[in-house]
Amino acid sequence: MKPTFTTEVVTDEQAFAALAPAWDRLYQRCATATPFQSHAWLHSWWLSYGRRGRLRLQLVRDGAELVAVAPLTAVRRPVPALVPLGGAISDYGDVLVDDGRGEAAVGALTEALAAAARTALIDFREVRPGGAVERVYEHWSGPRQRVGDSVCLELPAVPMDELVARLPSAKAQRVRAKLRKLTALGVQRQAVRPEEVDAALRRLLELHRLQWQGRKVTGEHLRDRFCEHLVRSVGPMVRSGAAVVTEFRLDDDVVAVDLTLLSRRLAGGYLYGAHPRLRERKADVAVMLLEACAEHTRDGGRAALSLLRGDEPYKHHWRPEPVVNQRLLLARRRTAPLLSAVACDVAARRRGKELLLRLEQRRERAGGGGP
């Protein structure tokens, strides 16, 4: 018998909060879900960053049970659009679809989104390849376009010794020496218990501020609203297995704290704070953190250890694979001009970045001189 689905748009903050149990059950039934689609993360984000009157949760139910969710918010600039909750502090955007309901649930969600697209462009940013919303994209009958978004670097989900073995011989020897140095210094790590997570996260942010003092840092990580979001969301995520907070001690003092996010398919190092004392003692913080993150891939059946967004040179030391997130633009005939405008803006920005890169390369070839 063909299932009969009902759709609903939730715009009320209290109704969003009340969805937690059903949302969590759906999250467990969606293999492609990342921690950035968990109710704890998104509801907390909304409390810190949401704009009054902008919430647009597209829900699909089979009876009382939630079988699909598109967690969206309305924006007005640069064009009227519906975009995923989570914003710039979330590395992946996506929808949730019950794996056991097949294409019928995807079709129902697509129809709900098509109704929303009559007045606004639907703009899914930072979709990890293979994400559930790609199935919506394939069902979409109106104007649509796929463009590249941020680069994430990924390693295989293997123990640290296997990650080291992937490196060239000389580099592998240096990493092993750094691991021995950490042992000789007596650096110890321990996962934080759920009841201690809030205090550990505040220490993480204090150490993060200290490690970047006097240097360029992501300003949002220093804001009170980010602290409130992290403290509010991560405790429930630790209890559900979607996150782990690790403290590193040296001489009985906490000298670093790391937050790693976990899903069925990947583990990802999200944020850390480290005391400058570690570098003064010649401890390699990057090696220390990667070893701890790799430990979480040992028994989870995960396929990837993600270094998340960013193409920083230090990440390339580990020979990761670049994985390009996707930006999926969905429109109806009425909103097709909005899609064209965004696609043109994306292309112009890409050309601008390519031009800047060529200019920088010319300066380097010229020995650092002017243009």
Disulfide bonds with the S-S distance in Angstrom:
none
